[in-house]
Amino acid sequence: MLGTKGPAIGRYERDVMKPSIEVATRMADILEVSLDYLVGKVDKAIDQETFKRLQDIEKLSEKEKEYVFALMDAFLRDTQTKKVYS
C-alpha cells in the first residue's frame, strides 16, 4: 500500500532511517491518522471524517463558529450530566 520496499520499512522500524515527508504523509493517510499523531506530536488520533469536519468549521465565519461551538458545548455538558446521574 505504501509503495516502499520491505528493507526500507525495516530501516524505518529500527529507526536507522527516517521516511521522507511524502512517505510519512502516505503512511498517515493509509493508517487514517494525522501526521502529527504518526510522529507522536499529539496523544489522540483524529479520524479523517472528524478532521474534515474540523476543517469545514474552520472555514465558517466567526459568528457561525461561535454558534457551532455553543451547540457542541451544550451537547457535551448534557451528555456529561446524564452520565453523572445514571
C-alpha positions, 0 to 999 in steps of 0.5 A, a space after each residue: 500500500 505504501 509503495 516502499 520496499 520491505 528493507 526500507 520499512 525495516 530501516 524505518 522500524 529500527 529507526 536507522 532511517 527516517 521516511 521522507 515527508 511524502 512517505 510519512 504523509 502516505 503512511 498517515 493517510 493509509 493508517 487514517 491518522 494525522 501526521 502529527 499523531 504518526 510522529 507522536 506530536 499529539 496523544 489522540 488520533 483524529 479520524 479523517 471524517 472528524 478532521 474534515 469536519 474540523 476543517 469545514 468549521 474552520 472555514 465558517 465565519 466567526 459568528 457561525 463558529 461561535 454558534 457551532 461551538 455553543 451547540 457542541 458545548 451544550 451537547 457535551 455538558 448534557 451528555 456529561 450530566 446524564 452520565 453523572 446521574 445514571 
